[in-house]
């Protein structure tokens, strides 16, 4: 993997987006493959919860909690999903609007 790993544990991985859209742009993914939000129910509830906890921890670690940050899910081609492995985008470090 070419991207910088920010967080690594048994069920969840977070790494910098190589196509960053903000000063802080990290992807948080489950290690178990699920393609999209419709399949997230196949993950253990503890992993789903952990995805959001890690998103918060990453934002804190990278110093964007005070100014605010976005956690985004692009679900499907029309929403801009390009990689069909479910992931959260944690974005901050500048004023972000809705696309």
TAKASUL-V525132 format. One record per residue. N is the residue number from 1. PSI is psi as a letter, one per 30 degrees, with the letter a starting at -180 (999 if undefined). Layout:
<<N | PSI> <N | PSI>>
This chain:
<<1 | k> <2 | f> <3 | l> <4 | k> <5 | k> <6 | e> <7 | k> <8 | k> <9 | l> <10 | e> <11 | f> <12 | k> <13 | k> <14 | k> <15 | l> <16 | k> <17 | k> <18 | f> <19 | h> <20 | k> <21 | g> <22 | l> <23 | e> <24 | k> <25 | j> <26 | k> <27 | k> <28 | k> <29 | k> <30 | k> <31 | e> <32 | k> <33 | k> <34 | k> <35 | e> <36 | a> <37 | e> <38 | f> <39 | f> <40 | f> <41 | f> <42 | f> <43 | k> <44 | k> <45 | e> <46 | e> <47 | e> <48 | e> <49 | e> <50 | e> <51 | e> <52 | e> <53 | e> <54 | e> <55 | e> <56 | e> <57 | e> <58 | e> <59 | e> <60 | e> <61 | e> <62 | g> <63 | h> <64 | g> <65 | e> <66 | e> <67 | f> <68 | l> <69 | l> <70 | k> <71 | j> <72 | k> <73 | j> <74 | j> <75 | j> <76 | l> <77 | e> <78 | f> <79 | f> <80 | g> <81 | k> <82 | f> <83 | k> <84 | h> <85 | j> <86 | k> <87 | l> <88 | k> <89 | k> <90 | j> <91 | k> <92 | a> <93 | f> <94 | l> <95 | k> <96 | k> <97 | a> <98 | k> <99 | 999>>
